[in-house]
Amino acid sequence: MACFGSFRKKPKGAPERNSSPAVTSATTTASSSSSTSRSDGSAARKHSSISAGSTTSQKSITDLYEERAHKLHLFTFDELRNATNDFSRMNKIGEGGFGSVYKGYIRHPNGRGGRTLVAIKKLNQKGLQGHKQWLAEVQFLGVFEHPSLVKLVGYCAKDGEGGIERLLVYEYMPNKSLEDHLFKRAYPAIPWNLRLQIALGVAEGLAYLHEEQVIYRDFKASNVLLDKEFNPKLSDFGLAREGPTAGRSHVTTAVVGTYGYAAPDYVETGHLTVKSDVWSFGVVLYEILTGRRSLERNRPPNEQKLLDWVRQNPVETWRFSLIMDPRLRSEFSLGAAREIAKLANSCLAKNPKERPSMREVVECLRRAATDSNRRRTDAVSSTR
């Protein structure tokens, strides 16, 4: 495979692709520089979007949302309260910086068919996140569609004497998150080939967003949800930002996100680019390889920070095999694992300009998945 080496062949000083016009209304407010909040696969799937990138890049998120807002269903608060049995604890399936997430059944917005199982996220009125992040999710997921982005069915906004109520209604993802399956022993380990397919799927989602001039800004395993067939979907767009205006190389913004996943150049300067997402993707690639979180304080001091630990076991040495997730039980291709680690290292390059684009990452992962499947087929054939 060996596709990682090509990422460093670009001439220094090569211009970055310019981004779309800046959002000038509510979306800018939703993720402005004054924000200080923190938010806690198939290789054959086609790249699909609801518009050509060239068309999208000429309009702001606000303009596009105005054109496409009819896709989203406006729910009443009573509808969602009834769907969740008055937000019963029995229906609660998760909790984060935004608030609590419940499962519930709704009538299909078009009035046809039976009830549909959905996930309903309810804003915590006392939480660190709030209306700005809620608005960002509504607008970004109201505009962009892709097989690797979670589908937003609709939303609810209610203002009253009891305070504001902000809710989001998503497609239900029965297999929870990538974080659950990688780090929680209550869930079965994900086999090697499926890990590659999940990595490929989310890479395709990020590549799509970047080509639509969107920076995701909070990529981590907990934000990768898995459907019934373990196809991955990016969720939680509360911190997403439109890319820089034409002629600029970055967006300057307050540093938000999750410790351990934010690119050091972004943390140090506040300069946000698509290469910030690429760094985060490199971290998650190592989590997929090792089955370890980016930070685990219950481990020995030299193993607490994932990236420091993997550097002690270089990919070119025999020690590299020591970092592999023991739950894989050696049922993986060590050669393919080395290539994935080299790809992760390229994503983690100190200089953002030396990191690959997510489209290059997609092509590399696609080759890795194909090669891994071929080796598996050859191994099965040799045993017959």
C-alpha positions in Angstrom: 0.0 0.0 0.0 2.6 2.6 1.2 0.5 5.6 0.3 1.6 7.7 3.3 4.9 8.7 1.7 3.3 10.8 -1.0 1.9 13.2 1.6 5.2 14.9 2.1 6.0 15.4 -1.6 4.1 18.7 -1.9 6.2 21.7 -2.5 6.6 23.9 0.5 4.5 27.0 0.5 1.9 25.4 -1.8 -1.3 27.4 -1.4 -4.2 26.0 0.6 -7.6 25.8 -1.0 -9.6 28.9 -0.2 -12.9 28.6 1.6 -16.3 30.0 1.2 -17.7 33.4 2.3 -18.0 33.8 6.0 -21.4 33.4 7.6 -22.7 36.8 8.6 -25.7 36.1 10.8 -26.9 33.4 13.2 -24.4 30.8 12.3 -21.4 33.1 13.0 -22.9 33.7 16.4 -23.3 29.9 16.9 -19.6 29.3 16.7 -18.0 32.7 17.1 -14.6 33.5 18.6 -16.2 34.4 21.8 -17.4 30.9 22.4 -15.7 29.2 25.3 -17.8 26.0 25.6 -16.4 22.4 25.5 -18.4 19.5 24.1 -17.7 16.7 26.0 -18.5 1.7 6.5 -18.3 0.4 3.7 -15.5 1.0 1.2 -18.0 0.9 -1.6 -20.2 3.7 -0.2 -20.4 6.5 -2.6 -19.6 10.1 -1.9 -22.9 11.9 -2.0 -24.1 15.4 -1.3 -27.1 17.5 -1.8 -25.3 20.0 -3.9 -22.1 20.4 -5.8 -19.2 21.9 -3.8 -18.8 24.8 -6.2 -22.5 25.8 -5.7 -22.3 25.5 -1.9 -19.0 27.4 -1.6 -20.7 30.5 -3.2 -23.3 30.8 -0.4 -23.2 31.1 3.3 -24.6 28.4 5.6 -27.4 30.8 6.5 -28.3 31.3 2.9 -28.3 27.6 2.2 -30.3 26.9 5.4 -33.0 29.3 4.3 -33.2 27.4 1.0 -33.4 23.9 2.6 -35.0 24.5 6.0 -38.2 22.8 4.7 -36.4 19.4 4.9 -36.5 19.6 8.7 -39.7 18.9 10.7 -40.6 21.4 13.4 -41.9 19.4 16.4 -43.9 20.7 19.3 -42.6 20.3 22.8 -45.6 18.2 23.7 -44.9 15.8 20.8 -41.4 15.1 22.0 -42.4 15.0 25.7 -45.0 12.3 24.8 -42.5 10.5 22.6 -40.1 10.1 25.5 -42.7 9.3 28.2 -42.1 12.8 29.7 -38.4 12.4 29.3 -38.4 9.4 31.5 -35.1 8.0 32.9 -36.1 4.7 31.4 -35.8 6.3 28.0 -32.5 8.1 28.6 -29.7 6.7 26.5 -26.9 9.3 26.9 -25.7 12.6 28.3 -23.1 15.1 27.2 -22.3 18.8 27.4 -25.4 19.7 25.5 -27.8 17.8 27.7 -29.5 14.4 27.8 -30.4 12.1 25.0 -33.6 10.0 25.0 -35.0 7.4 22.7 -38.6 7.8 21.6 -41.1 7.0 19.0 -42.6 9.7 16.7 -45.1 9.6 13.9 -43.4 10.0 10.5 -43.5 13.7 9.6 -45.2 12.9 6.3 -48.1 11.2 8.2 -47.5 7.9 6.5 -46.5 4.6 8.1 -46.2 3.6 11.7 -44.1 5.1 14.5 -40.3 5.7 14.0 -37.7 5.2 16.7 -35.5 8.3 17.1 -33.0 9.9 19.4 -34.0 13.1 21.0 -31.4 15.5 22.5 -32.7 17.9 25.1 -30.7 21.0 26.0 -29.6 21.2 29.6 -30.7 24.8 30.6 -27.9 24.9 33.1 -25.2 23.4 30.9 -22.1 24.9 29.4 -23.4 24.5 25.9 -26.6 26.2 24.8 -28.6 27.9 22.1 -25.5 28.7 20.0 -24.5 25.1 19.7 -28.1 24.0 19.1 -28.5 26.5 16.3 -25.2 25.4 14.7 -26.4 21.8 14.7 -29.8 22.7 13.1 -28.2 24.8 10.4 -25.2 22.6 9.5 -27.3 19.3 9.5 -30.1 21.1 7.8 -27.8 21.9 4.9 -25.4 19.0 4.5 -26.2 15.4 3.9 -23.9 12.4 3.5 -24.0 8.7 4.4 -21.4 9.4 7.0 -23.3 12.3 8.7 -26.0 11.5 11.2 -29.4 12.5 9.8 -31.3 15.3 11.6 -35.0 14.7 11.4 -36.2 17.9 13.0 -36.0 20.2 16.0 -38.1 22.0 18.6 -37.7 25.5 20.0 -40.0 26.7 22.8 -39.8 29.9 24.8 -41.9 30.4 27.8 -42.2 31.4 31.5 -40.4 28.1 32.4 -37.4 29.0 30.3 -36.3 28.0 26.9 -36.5 24.5 25.5 -34.2 23.4 22.7 -34.4 19.9 21.3 -33.0 18.0 18.3 -34.4 14.9 16.8 -32.0 12.4 15.0 -32.1 9.1 13.4 -31.6 6.4 16.0 -28.2 4.7 16.1 -28.6 1.3 17.8 -24.9 0.4 18.2 -24.0 3.5 20.2 -20.6 5.0 19.6 -17.2 4.0 18.5 -16.0 5.1 21.9 -18.2 2.5 23.6 -16.9 -0.4 21.5 -13.3 0.6 21.7 -13.0 1.3 25.4 -15.8 -0.3 27.3 -15.5 -4.0 28.1 -19.3 -4.3 28.3 -19.3 -4.1 24.4 -17.8 -6.7 22.1 -14.5 -5.8 20.5 -14.7 -4.6 16.9 -12.8 -6.9 14.5 -9.9 -5.6 12.5 -11.6 -5.3 9.1 -14.6 -3.6 10.6 -12.3 -1.1 12.3 -10.8 -0.2 8.9 -14.3 0.2 7.4 -15.3 2.5 10.3 -12.1 4.6 9.8 -12.8 4.8 6.1 -16.4 5.8 6.7 -15.7 8.7 9.0 -12.8 9.8 6.8 -15.2 10.1 3.9 -17.5 12.2 6.1 -14.7 14.6 7.1 -13.5 14.8 3.5 -17.0 15.7 2.4 -17.3 18.4 5.0 -13.9 19.9 4.1 -14.8 20.0 0.4 -17.9 21.9 1.4 -15.7 24.3 3.4 -16.8 23.1 6.8 -14.4 22.5 9.7 -15.8 19.9 12.1 -13.6 20.9 15.1 -14.5 18.2 17.6 -13.6 14.9 16.0 -13.3 12.1 18.6 -14.5 8.5 19.0 -17.5 9.5 21.1 -18.9 11.6 18.2 -18.8 8.7 15.8 -22.1 6.9 16.1 -22.8 3.4 14.6 -26.0 2.3 12.9 -27.4 -1.3 13.0 -24.8 -2.4 10.4 -21.9 -0.6 12.1 -21.8 2.1 9.4 -20.2 5.2 11.1 -21.8 8.6 11.2 -20.5 11.9 12.5 -22.7 13.5 15.1 -22.6 16.6 17.4 -22.1 19.6 15.1 -22.3 22.2 17.8 -18.7 23.3 17.4 -18.5 23.1 13.6 -17.3 26.2 11.7 -17.4 27.5 8.2 -13.9 27.7 6.7 -11.9 30.9 6.2 -13.0 33.6 3.8 -11.4 33.7 0.4 -7.8 34.7 0.5 -7.3 33.7 4.1 -5.5 30.5 5.3 -7.4 30.0 8.6 -10.2 31.1 10.9 -9.1 32.7 14.1 -11.3 31.6 17.0 -11.3 30.8 20.7 -10.0 27.3 21.3 -12.8 24.8 22.0 -13.0 21.1 21.7 -11.8 18.2 23.8 -8.4 17.9 25.4 -6.2 15.3 23.7 -7.8 15.7 20.3 -7.2 19.3 19.4 -4.2 20.0 17.1 -1.3 21.7 19.0 -1.1 24.5 16.4 -4.8 25.3 16.9 -4.4 25.3 20.7 -1.3 27.5 20.6 -2.5 30.1 18.1 -6.3 29.8 17.8 -5.8 29.4 14.0 -8.4 26.8 12.8 -8.1 25.0 9.5 -9.2 21.7 8.0 -5.8 20.4 9.0 -6.9 20.7 12.6 -9.5 18.0 11.9 -6.8 15.9 10.2 -4.7 15.9 13.4 -7.8 14.8 15.5 -8.3 12.0 13.0 -4.7 10.8 13.5 -5.4 10.6 17.2 -8.5 8.5 16.7 -6.6 6.2 14.2 -4.2 5.3 17.0 -7.2 4.7 19.3 -8.6 2.3 16.8 -5.2 0.5 16.6 -4.6 0.3 20.3 -8.0 0.3 22.0 -6.7 3.0 24.3 -8.1 6.5 24.9 -6.0 9.6 24.0 -5.5 10.1 27.8 -5.8 7.5 30.5 -4.6 8.7 33.9 -5.0 5.3 35.5 -2.0 4.0 33.6 1.7 4.2 34.4 3.0 7.8 33.9 4.8 6.9 30.6 1.6 5.4 29.2 -1.0 7.9 30.2 -0.8 10.0 27.0 -1.4 7.8 24.0 0.7 9.7 21.5 3.7 9.7 23.9 3.3 6.0 24.5 3.1 5.0 20.8 6.2 7.0 20.1 8.1 4.7 22.5 7.2 1.8 20.1 8.1 3.1 16.7 6.3 1.6 13.7 9.5 0.5 12.0 10.6 -1.7 15.0 9.5 -5.0 16.5 8.1 -3.1 19.5 5.3 -1.8 17.3 3.2 -4.9 17.8 3.1 -4.1 21.5 0.7 -1.2 21.0 -2.0 -3.3 19.2 -5.3 -3.8 21.0 -5.0 -7.1 22.8 -8.8 -7.7 22.2 -7.9 -8.2 18.5 -6.2 -11.4 19.6 -3.6 -11.1 16.8 -6.4 -11.5 14.2 -5.2 -8.7 12.0 -2.5 -8.0 9.4 0.6 -6.5 11.1 1.7 -5.1 7.8 -1.6 -3.3 7.3 -1.5 -2.1 10.9 2.0 -0.6 10.2 0.6 1.3 7.2 -2.3 2.6 9.2 0.1 3.8 11.9 2.3 5.5 9.3 -0.9 7.2 8.0 -1.7 8.3 11.5 1.8 9.7 11.9 1.4 11.8 8.7 -1.9 13.2 10.1 0.0 14.1 13.3 2.7 16.0 11.5 3.7 19.1 13.6 3.5 21.4 10.5 -0.1 21.5 9.4 0.9 21.9 5.8 2.6 18.6 5.9 -0.5 16.7 6.9 -2.5 15.0 4.2 -5.9 16.2 3.1 -8.8 14.0 4.2 -9.4 13.0 0.6 -5.9 11.6 0.5 -6.6 9.9 3.8 -9.7 8.3 2.3 -7.7 6.9 -0.7 -5.1 5.5 1.6 -7.7 3.8 3.9 -9.5 2.5 0.9 -6.4 0.8 -0.3 -5.7 -0.5 3.2 -9.2 -2.0 3.5 -8.9 -3.6 0.1 -5.5 -5.0 0.9 -6.7 -6.3 4.2 -9.7 -8.1 2.7 -7.5 -9.6 0.0 -5.0 -11.0 2.6 -8.0 -12.4 4.6 -9.3 -14.1 1.5 -5.9 -15.5 0.6 -5.5 -16.8 4.2 -8.9 -18.6 4.1 -8.1 -20.1 0.7 -4.7 -21.4 1.9 -6.4 -23.4 4.7 -8.7 -25.3 2.3 
